[in-house]
Amino acid sequence: MPIYTYKCASCGFAQDEMQKMSDALLTVCPSCGKADYVKQVTAAGFALKGTGWYATDFKDSGSKPAAAKPEAPSPACGTGACPACN
Ligand SMILES: [Zn+2]
């Protein structure tokens, strides 16, 4: 249902009025009672922003960098018994 912003030209009272398209325009200010209540051009509140929102990619970001765990130097290194050195 559209929401129209009405404002009274007499007392300045402004209010959003939810009206059906078929409803007659309001003219009487609910604040001061004068027939200076006019619909404003900007129909705020009814604009559906079409930006939408996109599902953030929650794909698992936990793919760990393949940093190989540095192997601890074998205590046997340099003694001739190290299998990596021989
Ligand atoms: Zn008024």
PDB file of the backbone (N, CA, C, O) and the ligand in Angstrom, with CONECT records:
HET     ZN  A 101       1
ATOM      1  N   MET A   1       0.855  -1.202   0.000  1.00  0.00           N
ATOM      2  CA  MET A   1       0.000   0.000   0.000  1.00  0.00           C
ATOM      3  C   MET A   1       0.883   1.241   0.000  1.00  0.00           C
ATOM      4  O   MET A   1       1.809   1.342   0.804  1.00  0.00           O
ATOM      5  N   PRO A   2       0.616   2.142  -0.855  1.00  0.00           N
ATOM      6  CA  PRO A   2       1.481   3.329  -0.918  1.00  0.00           C
ATOM      7  C   PRO A   2       1.368   4.177   0.336  1.00  0.00           C
ATOM      8  O   PRO A   2       0.320   4.253   0.977  1.00  0.00           O
ATOM      9  N   ILE A   3       2.443   4.787   0.649  1.00  0.00           N
ATOM     10  CA  ILE A   3       2.455   5.714   1.782  1.00  0.00           C
ATOM     11  C   ILE A   3       2.688   7.111   1.227  1.00  0.00           C
ATOM     12  O   ILE A   3       3.683   7.378   0.553  1.00  0.00           O
ATOM     13  N   TYR A   4       1.766   7.971   1.522  1.00  0.00           N
ATOM     14  CA  TYR A   4       1.889   9.339   1.049  1.00  0.00           C
ATOM     15  C   TYR A   4       2.269  10.241   2.200  1.00  0.00           C
ATOM     16  O   TYR A   4       1.803  10.100   3.331  1.00  0.00           O
ATOM     17  N   THR A   5       3.117  11.152   1.867  1.00  0.00           N
ATOM     18  CA  THR A   5       3.488  12.142   2.861  1.00  0.00           C
ATOM     19  C   THR A   5       2.589  13.353   2.696  1.00  0.00           C
ATOM     20  O   THR A   5       2.530  13.971   1.633  1.00  0.00           O
ATOM     21  N   TYR A   6       1.915  13.663   3.739  1.00  0.00           N
ATOM     22  CA  TYR A   6       1.046  14.834   3.727  1.00  0.00           C
ATOM     23  C   TYR A   6       1.667  15.907   4.603  1.00  0.00           C
ATOM     24  O   TYR A   6       2.358  15.640   5.586  1.00  0.00           O
ATOM     25  N   LYS A   7       1.387  17.106   4.202  1.00  0.00           N
ATOM     26  CA  LYS A   7       1.872  18.216   5.006  1.00  0.00           C
ATOM     27  C   LYS A   7       0.836  19.323   4.989  1.00  0.00           C
ATOM     28  O   LYS A   7       0.232  19.636   3.964  1.00  0.00           O
ATOM     29  N   CYS A   8       0.659  19.886   6.138  1.00  0.00           N
ATOM     30  CA  CYS A   8      -0.298  20.976   6.253  1.00  0.00           C
ATOM     31  C   CYS A   8       0.401  22.287   5.921  1.00  0.00           C
ATOM     32  O   CYS A   8       1.418  22.646   6.515  1.00  0.00           O
ATOM     33  N   ALA A   9      -0.171  22.977   4.967  1.00  0.00           N
ATOM     34  CA  ALA A   9       0.404  24.259   4.568  1.00  0.00           C
ATOM     35  C   ALA A   9       0.111  25.340   5.590  1.00  0.00           C
ATOM     36  O   ALA A   9       0.703  26.419   5.569  1.00  0.00           O
ATOM     37  N   SER A  10      -0.798  25.035   6.469  1.00  0.00           N
ATOM     38  CA  SER A  10      -1.195  26.051   7.426  1.00  0.00           C
ATOM     39  C   SER A  10      -0.347  26.002   8.693  1.00  0.00           C
ATOM     40  O   SER A  10       0.194  27.013   9.141  1.00  0.00           O
ATOM     41  N   CYS A  11      -0.245  24.803   9.256  1.00  0.00           N
ATOM     42  CA  CYS A  11       0.476  24.718  10.524  1.00  0.00           C
ATOM     43  C   CYS A  11       1.795  23.965  10.391  1.00  0.00           C
ATOM     44  O   CYS A  11       2.600  23.943  11.322  1.00  0.00           O
ATOM     45  N   GLY A  12       2.011  23.349   9.237  1.00  0.00           N
ATOM     46  CA  GLY A  12       3.275  22.667   9.029  1.00  0.00           C
ATOM     47  C   GLY A  12       3.283  21.235   9.498  1.00  0.00           C
ATOM     48  O   GLY A  12       4.301  20.550   9.401  1.00  0.00           O
ATOM     49  N   PHE A  13       2.173  20.783   9.999  1.00  0.00           N
ATOM     50  CA  PHE A  13       2.089  19.401  10.459  1.00  0.00           C
ATOM     51  C   PHE A  13       2.288  18.464   9.273  1.00  0.00           C
ATOM     52  O   PHE A  13       1.671  18.630   8.220  1.00  0.00           O
ATOM     53  N   ALA A  14       3.144  17.493   9.460  1.00  0.00           N
ATOM     54  CA  ALA A  14       3.409  16.548   8.376  1.00  0.00           C
ATOM     55  C   ALA A  14       3.307  15.140   8.913  1.00  0.00           C
ATOM     56  O   ALA A  14       3.670  14.850  10.053  1.00  0.00           O
ATOM     57  N   GLN A  15       2.809  14.286   8.065  1.00  0.00           N
ATOM     58  CA  GLN A  15       2.631  12.911   8.500  1.00  0.00           C
ATOM     59  C   GLN A  15       2.525  12.014   7.275  1.00  0.00           C
ATOM     60  O   GLN A  15       2.021  12.415   6.225  1.00  0.00           O
ATOM     61  N   ASP A  16       3.006  10.811   7.436  1.00  0.00           N
ATOM     62  CA  ASP A  16       2.849   9.826   6.368  1.00  0.00           C
ATOM     63  C   ASP A  16       1.500   9.153   6.519  1.00  0.00           C
ATOM     64  O   ASP A  16       1.125   8.706   7.603  1.00  0.00           O
ATOM     65  N   GLU A  17       0.796   9.090   5.437  1.00  0.00           N
ATOM     66  CA  GLU A  17      -0.522   8.455   5.447  1.00  0.00           C
ATOM     67  C   GLU A  17      -0.499   7.262   4.510  1.00  0.00           C
ATOM     68  O   GLU A  17      -0.119   7.370   3.344  1.00  0.00           O
ATOM     69  N   MET A  18      -0.908   6.142   5.036  1.00  0.00           N
ATOM     70  CA  MET A  18      -0.995   4.956   4.201  1.00  0.00           C
ATOM     71  C   MET A  18      -2.387   4.898   3.582  1.00  0.00           C
ATOM     72  O   MET A  18      -3.396   4.812   4.282  1.00  0.00           O
ATOM     73  N   GLN A  19      -2.413   4.947   2.286  1.00  0.00           N
ATOM     74  CA  GLN A  19      -3.706   4.995   1.614  1.00  0.00           C
ATOM     75  C   GLN A  19      -3.748   4.030   0.457  1.00  0.00           C
ATOM     76  O   GLN A  19      -2.739   3.745  -0.188  1.00  0.00           O
ATOM     77  N   LYS A  20      -4.897   3.555   0.224  1.00  0.00           N
ATOM     78  CA  LYS A  20      -5.095   2.792  -0.995  1.00  0.00           C
ATOM     79  C   LYS A  20      -5.138   3.759  -2.170  1.00  0.00           C
ATOM     80  O   LYS A  20      -5.431   4.945  -2.021  1.00  0.00           O
ATOM     81  N   MET A  21      -4.844   3.226  -3.310  1.00  0.00           N
ATOM     82  CA  MET A  21      -4.884   4.061  -4.502  1.00  0.00           C
ATOM     83  C   MET A  21      -6.265   4.690  -4.681  1.00  0.00           C
ATOM     84  O   MET A  21      -6.406   5.809  -5.174  1.00  0.00           O
ATOM     85  N   SER A  22      -7.268   3.935  -4.266  1.00  0.00           N
ATOM     86  CA  SER A  22      -8.638   4.384  -4.500  1.00  0.00           C
ATOM     87  C   SER A  22      -9.117   5.355  -3.434  1.00  0.00           C
ATOM     88  O   SER A  22     -10.176   5.969  -3.567  1.00  0.00           O
ATOM     89  N   ASP A  23      -8.341   5.485  -2.396  1.00  0.00           N
ATOM     90  CA  ASP A  23      -8.775   6.383  -1.329  1.00  0.00           C
ATOM     91  C   ASP A  23      -8.738   7.836  -1.794  1.00  0.00           C
ATOM     92  O   ASP A  23      -7.879   8.245  -2.576  1.00  0.00           O
ATOM     93  N   ALA A  24      -9.673   8.574  -1.297  1.00  0.00           N
ATOM     94  CA  ALA A  24      -9.694   9.999  -1.610  1.00  0.00           C
ATOM     95  C   ALA A  24      -8.533  10.683  -0.906  1.00  0.00           C
ATOM     96  O   ALA A  24      -8.105  10.271   0.172  1.00  0.00           O
ATOM     97  N   LEU A  25      -8.049  11.706  -1.524  1.00  0.00           N
ATOM     98  CA  LEU A  25      -6.955  12.437  -0.913  1.00  0.00           C
ATOM     99  C   LEU A  25      -7.430  13.114   0.361  1.00  0.00           C
ATOM    100  O   LEU A  25      -8.564  13.582   0.471  1.00  0.00           O
ATOM    101  N   LEU A  26      -6.545  13.142   1.281  1.00  0.00           N
ATOM    102  CA  LEU A  26      -6.880  13.846   2.512  1.00  0.00           C
ATOM    103  C   LEU A  26      -6.709  15.342   2.278  1.00  0.00           C
ATOM    104  O   LEU A  26      -5.844  15.782   1.520  1.00  0.00           O
ATOM    105  N   THR A  27      -7.534  16.081   2.932  1.00  0.00           N
ATOM    106  CA  THR A  27      -7.436  17.534   2.772  1.00  0.00           C
ATOM    107  C   THR A  27      -7.436  18.251   4.108  1.00  0.00           C
ATOM    108  O   THR A  27      -6.932  19.367   4.239  1.00  0.00           O
ATOM    109  N   VAL A  28      -8.008  17.589   5.088  1.00  0.00           N
ATOM    110  CA  VAL A  28      -8.144  18.260   6.377  1.00  0.00           C
ATOM    111  C   VAL A  28      -6.981  17.875   7.273  1.00  0.00           C
ATOM    112  O   VAL A  28      -6.722  16.694   7.503  1.00  0.00           O
ATOM    113  N   CYS A  29      -6.311  18.841   7.755  1.00  0.00           N
ATOM    114  CA  CYS A  29      -5.170  18.602   8.624  1.00  0.00           C
ATOM    115  C   CYS A  29      -5.641  18.023   9.952  1.00  0.00           C
ATOM    116  O   CYS A  29      -6.499  18.605  10.616  1.00  0.00           O
ATOM    117  N   PRO A  30      -5.090  16.893  10.337  1.00  0.00           N
ATOM    118  CA  PRO A  30      -5.498  16.308  11.616  1.00  0.00           C
ATOM    119  C   PRO A  30      -4.988  17.104  12.805  1.00  0.00           C
ATOM    120  O   PRO A  30      -5.411  16.879  13.939  1.00  0.00           O
ATOM    121  N   SER A  31      -4.099  18.014  12.550  1.00  0.00           N
ATOM    122  CA  SER A  31      -3.537  18.789  13.648  1.00  0.00           C
ATOM    123  C   SER A  31      -4.329  20.066  13.920  1.00  0.00           C
ATOM    124  O   SER A  31      -4.739  20.348  15.046  1.00  0.00           O
ATOM    125  N   CYS A  32      -4.525  20.819  12.851  1.00  0.00           N
ATOM    126  CA  CYS A  32      -5.196  22.101  13.063  1.00  0.00           C
ATOM    127  C   CYS A  32      -6.607  22.126  12.486  1.00  0.00           C
ATOM    128  O   CYS A  32      -7.373  23.053  12.751  1.00  0.00           O
ATOM    129  N   GLY A  33      -6.948  21.118  11.704  1.00  0.00           N
ATOM    130  CA  GLY A  33      -8.315  21.037  11.212  1.00  0.00           C
ATOM    131  C   GLY A  33      -8.577  21.851   9.959  1.00  0.00           C
ATOM    132  O   GLY A  33      -9.691  21.855   9.437  1.00  0.00           O
ATOM    133  N   LYS A  34      -7.569  22.528   9.484  1.00  0.00           N
ATOM    134  CA  LYS A  34      -7.776  23.326   8.281  1.00  0.00           C
ATOM    135  C   LYS A  34      -7.621  22.439   7.040  1.00  0.00           C
ATOM    136  O   LYS A  34      -6.978  21.390   7.070  1.00  0.00           O
ATOM    137  N   ALA A  35      -8.212  22.889   5.994  1.00  0.00           N
ATOM    138  CA  ALA A  35      -8.184  22.124   4.746  1.00  0.00           C
ATOM    139  C   ALA A  35      -6.945  22.468   3.934  1.00  0.00           C
ATOM    140  O   ALA A  35      -7.007  22.726   2.732  1.00  0.00           O
ATOM    141  N   ASP A  36      -5.840  22.460   4.623  1.00  0.00           N
ATOM    142  CA  ASP A  36      -4.577  22.773   3.951  1.00  0.00           C
ATOM    143  C   ASP A  36      -3.650  21.572   3.937  1.00  0.00           C
ATOM    144  O   ASP A  36      -2.443  21.698   3.731  1.00  0.00           O
ATOM    145  N   TYR A  37      -4.220  20.439   4.154  1.00  0.00           N
ATOM    146  CA  TYR A  37      -3.438  19.201   4.220  1.00  0.00           C
ATOM    147  C   TYR A  37      -3.277  18.692   2.794  1.00  0.00           C
ATOM    148  O   TYR A  37      -4.246  18.281   2.155  1.00  0.00           O
ATOM    149  N   VAL A  38      -2.072  18.724   2.318  1.00  0.00           N
ATOM    150  CA  VAL A  38      -1.847  18.364   0.918  1.00  0.00           C
ATOM    151  C   VAL A  38      -0.802  17.265   0.819  1.00  0.00           C
ATOM    152  O   VAL A  38       0.134  17.174   1.612  1.00  0.00           O
ATOM    153  N   LYS A  39      -1.003  16.469  -0.154  1.00  0.00           N
ATOM    154  CA  LYS A  39      -0.074  15.363  -0.395  1.00  0.00           C
ATOM    155  C   LYS A  39       1.204  15.904  -1.000  1.00  0.00           C
ATOM    156  O   LYS A  39       1.185  16.727  -1.915  1.00  0.00           O
ATOM    157  N   GLN A  40       2.301  15.427  -0.474  1.00  0.00           N
ATOM    158  CA  GLN A  40       3.585  15.836  -1.011  1.00  0.00           C
ATOM    159  C   GLN A  40       3.936  14.961  -2.211  1.00  0.00           C
ATOM    160  O   GLN A  40       3.457  13.838  -2.365  1.00  0.00           O
ATOM    161  N   VAL A  41       4.773  15.518  -3.030  1.00  0.00           N
ATOM    162  CA  VAL A  41       5.078  14.807  -4.275  1.00  0.00           C
ATOM    163  C   VAL A  41       5.907  13.557  -4.003  1.00  0.00           C
ATOM    164  O   VAL A  41       5.724  12.514  -4.631  1.00  0.00           O
ATOM    165  N   THR A  42       6.793  13.690  -3.080  1.00  0.00           N
ATOM    166  CA  THR A  42       7.673  12.558  -2.811  1.00  0.00           C
ATOM    167  C   THR A  42       6.938  11.538  -1.976  1.00  0.00           C
ATOM    168  O   THR A  42       6.573  11.807  -0.832  1.00  0.00           O
ATOM    169  N   ALA A  43       6.727  10.403  -2.528  1.00  0.00           N
ATOM    170  CA  ALA A  43       6.086   9.318  -1.800  1.00  0.00           C
ATOM    171  C   ALA A  43       7.165   8.467  -1.158  1.00  0.00           C
ATOM    172  O   ALA A  43       7.537   7.404  -1.656  1.00  0.00           O
ATOM    173  N   ALA A  44       7.636   8.955  -0.071  1.00  0.00           N
ATOM    174  CA  ALA A  44       8.718   8.251   0.599  1.00  0.00           C
ATOM    175  C   ALA A  44       8.202   6.969   1.224  1.00  0.00           C
ATOM    176  O   ALA A  44       7.028   6.852   1.576  1.00  0.00           O
ATOM    177  N   GLY A  45       9.057   6.065   1.347  1.00  0.00           N
ATOM    178  CA  GLY A  45       8.702   4.858   2.083  1.00  0.00           C
ATOM    179  C   GLY A  45       8.152   3.741   1.223  1.00  0.00           C
ATOM    180  O   GLY A  45       7.922   2.633   1.707  1.00  0.00           O
ATOM    181  N   PHE A  46       7.941   4.026  -0.044  1.00  0.00           N
ATOM    182  CA  PHE A  46       7.373   2.968  -0.865  1.00  0.00           C
ATOM    183  C   PHE A  46       8.348   2.518  -1.932  1.00  0.00           C
ATOM    184  O   PHE A  46       8.061   1.597  -2.696  1.00  0.00           O
ATOM    185  N   ALA A  47       9.462   3.145  -1.983  1.00  0.00           N
ATOM    186  CA  ALA A  47      10.438   2.805  -3.009  1.00  0.00           C
ATOM    187  C   ALA A  47      11.182   1.545  -2.594  1.00  0.00           C
ATOM    188  O   ALA A  47      11.932   1.523  -1.618  1.00  0.00           O
ATOM    189  N   LEU A  48      10.952   0.536  -3.348  1.00  0.00           N
ATOM    190  CA  LEU A  48      11.691  -0.689  -3.081  1.00  0.00           C
ATOM    191  C   LEU A  48      13.015  -0.603  -3.815  1.00  0.00           C
ATOM    192  O   LEU A  48      13.075  -0.686  -5.042  1.00  0.00           O
ATOM    193  N   LYS A  49      14.015  -0.446  -3.082  1.00  0.00           N
ATOM    194  CA  LYS A  49      15.327  -0.359  -3.700  1.00  0.00           C
ATOM    195  C   LYS A  49      15.675  -1.707  -4.325  1.00  0.00           C
ATOM    196  O   LYS A  49      15.643  -2.752  -3.675  1.00  0.00           O
ATOM    197  N   GLY A  50      15.995  -1.640  -5.557  1.00  0.00           N
ATOM    198  CA  GLY A  50      16.188  -2.891  -6.277  1.00  0.00           C
ATOM    199  C   GLY A  50      17.600  -3.418  -6.259  1.00  0.00           C
ATOM    200  O   GLY A  50      17.989  -4.214  -7.114  1.00  0.00           O
ATOM    201  N   THR A  51      18.348  -2.985  -5.310  1.00  0.00           N
ATOM    202  CA  THR A  51      19.732  -3.430  -5.302  1.00  0.00           C
ATOM    203  C   THR A  51      19.821  -4.920  -4.993  1.00  0.00           C
ATOM    204  O   THR A  51      20.707  -5.622  -5.480  1.00  0.00           O
ATOM    205  N   GLY A  52      18.893  -5.380  -4.181  1.00  0.00           N
ATOM    206  CA  GLY A  52      18.975  -6.768  -3.789  1.00  0.00           C
ATOM    207  C   GLY A  52      20.235  -6.996  -2.975  1.00  0.00           C
ATOM    208  O   GLY A  52      21.049  -6.095  -2.770  1.00  0.00           O
ATOM    209  N   TRP A  53      20.359  -8.180  -2.540  1.00  0.00           N
ATOM    210  CA  TRP A  53      21.595  -8.464  -1.831  1.00  0.00           C
ATOM    211  C   TRP A  53      22.067  -9.828  -2.245  1.00  0.00           C
ATOM    212  O   TRP A  53      21.281 -10.753  -2.451  1.00  0.00           O
ATOM    213  N   TYR A  54      23.296  -9.922  -2.356  1.00  0.00           N
ATOM    214  CA  TYR A  54      23.870 -11.138  -2.870  1.00  0.00           C
ATOM    215  C   TYR A  54      24.472 -11.936  -1.729  1.00  0.00           C
ATOM    216  O   TYR A  54      25.147 -11.403  -0.849  1.00  0.00           O
ATOM    217  N   ALA A  55      24.212 -13.192  -1.776  1.00  0.00           N
ATOM    218  CA  ALA A  55      24.739 -14.049  -0.721  1.00  0.00           C
ATOM    219  C   ALA A  55      26.260 -13.959  -0.717  1.00  0.00           C
ATOM    220  O   ALA A  55      26.943 -14.246  -1.700  1.00  0.00           O
ATOM    221  N   THR A  56      26.726 -13.564   0.395  1.00  0.00           N
ATOM    222  CA  THR A  56      28.169 -13.492   0.506  1.00  0.00           C
ATOM    223  C   THR A  56      28.754 -14.897   0.366  1.00  0.00           C
ATOM    224  O   THR A  56      28.203 -15.886   0.849  1.00  0.00           O
ATOM    225  N   ASP A  57      29.844 -14.930  -0.289  1.00  0.00           N
ATOM    226  CA  ASP A  57      30.448 -16.236  -0.508  1.00  0.00           C
ATOM    227  C   ASP A  57      31.054 -16.731   0.791  1.00  0.00           C
ATOM    228  O   ASP A  57      32.135 -16.333   1.222  1.00  0.00           O
ATOM    229  N   PHE A  58      30.282 -17.626   1.382  1.00  0.00           N
ATOM    230  CA  PHE A  58      30.756 -18.163   2.657  1.00  0.00           C
ATOM    231  C   PHE A  58      31.511 -19.459   2.461  1.00  0.00           C
ATOM    232  O   PHE A  58      31.707 -20.250   3.383  1.00  0.00           O
ATOM    233  N   LYS A  59      31.920 -19.639   1.237  1.00  0.00           N
ATOM    234  CA  LYS A  59      32.657 -20.867   0.972  1.00  0.00           C
ATOM    235  C   LYS A  59      33.860 -20.938   1.910  1.00  0.00           C
ATOM    236  O   LYS A  59      34.480 -19.932   2.254  1.00  0.00           O
ATOM    237  N   ASP A  60      34.140 -22.103   2.283  1.00  0.00           N
ATOM    238  CA  ASP A  60      35.173 -22.289   3.303  1.00  0.00           C
ATOM    239  C   ASP A  60      36.463 -21.587   2.897  1.00  0.00           C
ATOM    240  O   ASP A  60      37.123 -21.953   1.924  1.00  0.00           O
ATOM    241  N   SER A  61      36.790 -20.578   3.671  1.00  0.00           N
ATOM    242  CA  SER A  61      38.019 -19.855   3.389  1.00  0.00           C
ATOM    243  C   SER A  61      39.175 -20.457   4.178  1.00  0.00           C
ATOM    244  O   SER A  61      40.272 -19.903   4.246  1.00  0.00           O
ATOM    245  N   GLY A  62      38.890 -21.595   4.762  1.00  0.00           N
ATOM    246  CA  GLY A  62      39.894 -22.180   5.638  1.00  0.00           C
ATOM    247  C   GLY A  62      40.900 -23.076   4.930  1.00  0.00           C
ATOM    248  O   GLY A  62      41.629 -23.848   5.552  1.00  0.00           O
ATOM    249  N   SER A  63      40.912 -22.942   3.592  1.00  0.00           N
ATOM    250  CA  SER A  63      41.917 -23.756   2.904  1.00  0.00           C
ATOM    251  C   SER A  63      43.294 -23.246   3.292  1.00  0.00           C
ATOM    252  O   SER A  63      43.757 -22.206   2.823  1.00  0.00           O
ATOM    253  N   LYS A  64      43.884 -23.956   4.100  1.00  0.00           N
ATOM    254  CA  LYS A  64      45.128 -23.471   4.688  1.00  0.00           C
ATOM    255  C   LYS A  64      46.229 -23.424   3.634  1.00  0.00           C
ATOM    256  O   LYS A  64      46.324 -24.297   2.771  1.00  0.00           O
ATOM    257  N   PRO A  65      47.039 -22.411   3.723  1.00  0.00           N
ATOM    258  CA  PRO A  65      48.166 -22.354   2.791  1.00  0.00           C
ATOM    259  C   PRO A  65      49.018 -23.610   2.952  1.00  0.00           C
ATOM    260  O   PRO A  65      49.270 -24.086   4.059  1.00  0.00           O
ATOM    261  N   ALA A  66      49.444 -24.115   1.821  1.00  0.00           N
ATOM    262  CA  ALA A  66      50.133 -25.401   1.844  1.00  0.00           C
ATOM    263  C   ALA A  66      51.573 -25.243   2.305  1.00  0.00           C
ATOM    264  O   ALA A  66      52.501 -25.849   1.769  1.00  0.00           O
ATOM    265  N   ALA A  67      51.716 -24.416   3.304  1.00  0.00           N
ATOM    266  CA  ALA A  67      53.064 -24.237   3.827  1.00  0.00           C
ATOM    267  C   ALA A  67      53.487 -25.527   4.535  1.00  0.00           C
ATOM    268  O   ALA A  67      52.965 -25.897   5.587  1.00  0.00           O
ATOM    269  N   ALA A  68      54.401 -26.152   3.943  1.00  0.00           N
ATOM    270  CA  ALA A  68      54.847 -27.412   4.533  1.00  0.00           C
ATOM    271  C   ALA A  68      55.512 -27.134   5.869  1.00  0.00           C
ATOM    272  O   ALA A  68      56.349 -26.245   6.024  1.00  0.00           O
ATOM    273  N   LYS A  69      55.114 -27.896   6.760  1.00  0.00           N
ATOM    274  CA  LYS A  69      55.705 -27.743   8.085  1.00  0.00           C
ATOM    275  C   LYS A  69      57.193 -28.066   7.990  1.00  0.00           C
ATOM    276  O   LYS A  69      57.589 -29.175   7.628  1.00  0.00           O
ATOM    277  N   PRO A  70      57.985 -27.087   8.319  1.00  0.00           N
ATOM    278  CA  PRO A  70      59.435 -27.363   8.201  1.00  0.00           C
ATOM    279  C   PRO A  70      59.822 -28.543   9.077  1.00  0.00           C
ATOM    280  O   PRO A  70      59.527 -28.595  10.272  1.00  0.00           O
ATOM    281  N   GLU A  71      60.461 -29.439   8.462  1.00  0.00           N
ATOM    282  CA  GLU A  71      60.819 -30.633   9.235  1.00  0.00           C
ATOM    283  C   GLU A  71      61.964 -30.322  10.181  1.00  0.00           C
ATOM    284  O   GLU A  71      62.959 -29.682   9.841  1.00  0.00           O
ATOM    285  N   ALA A  72      61.770 -30.786  11.307  1.00  0.00           N
ATOM    286  CA  ALA A  72      62.819 -30.567  12.290  1.00  0.00           C
ATOM    287  C   ALA A  72      64.092 -31.260  11.811  1.00  0.00           C
ATOM    288  O   ALA A  72      64.073 -32.414  11.384  1.00  0.00           O
ATOM    289  N   PRO A  73      65.166 -30.542  11.892  1.00  0.00           N
ATOM    290  CA  PRO A  73      66.424 -31.175  11.462  1.00  0.00           C
ATOM    291  C   PRO A  73      66.687 -32.440  12.257  1.00  0.00           C
ATOM    292  O   PRO A  73      66.619 -32.497  13.485  1.00  0.00           O
ATOM    293  N   SER A  74      66.975 -33.389  11.500  1.00  0.00           N
ATOM    294  CA  SER A  74      67.204 -34.658  12.176  1.00  0.00           C
ATOM    295  C   SER A  74      68.430 -34.556  13.070  1.00  0.00           C
ATOM    296  O   SER A  74      69.478 -34.058  12.657  1.00  0.00           O
ATOM    297  N   PRO A  75      68.294 -35.002  14.218  1.00  0.00           N
ATOM    298  CA  PRO A  75      69.455 -34.958  15.128  1.00  0.00           C
ATOM    299  C   PRO A  75      70.609 -35.809  14.618  1.00  0.00           C
ATOM    300  O   PRO A  75      71.742 -35.732  15.093  1.00  0.00           O
ATOM    301  N   ALA A  76      70.259 -36.628  13.621  1.00  0.00           N
ATOM    302  CA  ALA A  76      71.322 -37.495  13.119  1.00  0.00           C
ATOM    303  C   ALA A  76      72.104 -36.852  12.006  1.00  0.00           C
ATOM    304  O   ALA A  76      73.078 -37.412  11.504  1.00  0.00           O
ATOM    305  N   CYS A  77      71.649 -35.621  11.607  1.00  0.00           N
ATOM    306  CA  CYS A  77      72.300 -34.964  10.474  1.00  0.00           C
ATOM    307  C   CYS A  77      73.793 -34.748  10.753  1.00  0.00           C
ATOM    308  O   CYS A  77      74.194 -34.350  11.846  1.00  0.00           O
ATOM    309  N   GLY A  78      74.556 -35.015   9.770  1.00  0.00           N
ATOM    310  CA  GLY A  78      75.982 -34.784   9.890  1.00  0.00           C
ATOM    311  C   GLY A  78      76.711 -35.920  10.575  1.00  0.00           C
ATOM    312  O   GLY A  78      77.939 -35.911  10.661  1.00  0.00           O
ATOM    313  N   THR A  79      75.996 -36.860  11.043  1.00  0.00           N
ATOM    314  CA  THR A  79      76.684 -37.959  11.688  1.00  0.00           C
ATOM    315  C   THR A  79      76.849 -39.143  10.768  1.00  0.00           C
ATOM    316  O   THR A  79      77.459 -40.157  11.106  1.00  0.00           O
ATOM    317  N   GLY A  80      76.254 -38.966   9.537  1.00  0.00           N
ATOM    318  CA  GLY A  80      76.329 -40.092   8.614  1.00  0.00           C
ATOM    319  C   GLY A  80      75.208 -41.073   8.783  1.00  0.00           C
ATOM    320  O   GLY A  80      75.072 -42.031   8.021  1.00  0.00           O
ATOM    321  N   ALA A  81      74.406 -40.824   9.788  1.00  0.00           N
ATOM    322  CA  ALA A  81      73.293 -41.740  10.014  1.00  0.00           C
ATOM    323  C   ALA A  81      71.989 -41.136   9.564  1.00  0.00           C
ATOM    324  O   ALA A  81      70.932 -41.753   9.697  1.00  0.00           O
ATOM    325  N   CYS A  82      72.056 -39.921   9.028  1.00  0.00           N
ATOM    326  CA  CYS A  82      70.822 -39.266   8.619  1.00  0.00           C
ATOM    327  C   CYS A  82      70.386 -39.811   7.263  1.00  0.00           C
ATOM    328  O   CYS A  82      71.173 -39.808   6.317  1.00  0.00           O
ATOM    329  N   PRO A  83      69.175 -40.266   7.160  1.00  0.00           N
ATOM    330  CA  PRO A  83      68.707 -40.818   5.890  1.00  0.00           C
ATOM    331  C   PRO A  83      68.536 -39.740   4.845  1.00  0.00           C
ATOM    332  O   PRO A  83      68.568 -40.039   3.651  1.00  0.00           O
ATOM    333  N   ALA A  84      68.354 -38.481   5.259  1.00  0.00           N
ATOM    334  CA  ALA A  84      68.184 -37.405   4.296  1.00  0.00           C
ATOM    335  C   ALA A  84      69.523 -36.962   3.737  1.00  0.00           C
ATOM    336  O   ALA A  84      69.570 -36.425   2.630  1.00  0.00           O
ATOM    337  N   CYS A  85      70.548 -37.158   4.421  1.00  0.00           N
ATOM    338  CA  CYS A  85      71.859 -36.712   3.999  1.00  0.00           C
ATOM    339  C   CYS A  85      72.585 -37.805   3.223  1.00  0.00           C
ATOM    340  O   CYS A  85      73.543 -37.545   2.495  1.00  0.00           O
ATOM    341  N   ASN A  86      72.131 -38.963   3.388  1.00  0.00           N
ATOM    342  CA  ASN A  86      72.821 -40.051   2.709  1.00  0.00           C
ATOM    343  C   ASN A  86      72.044 -40.565   1.579  1.00  0.00           C
ATOM    344  O   ASN A  86      72.486 -41.489   0.896  1.00  0.00           O
TER     345      ASN A  86
HETATM  346 ZN    ZN A 101      -2.469  21.987  10.039  1.00  0.00          ZN2+
END
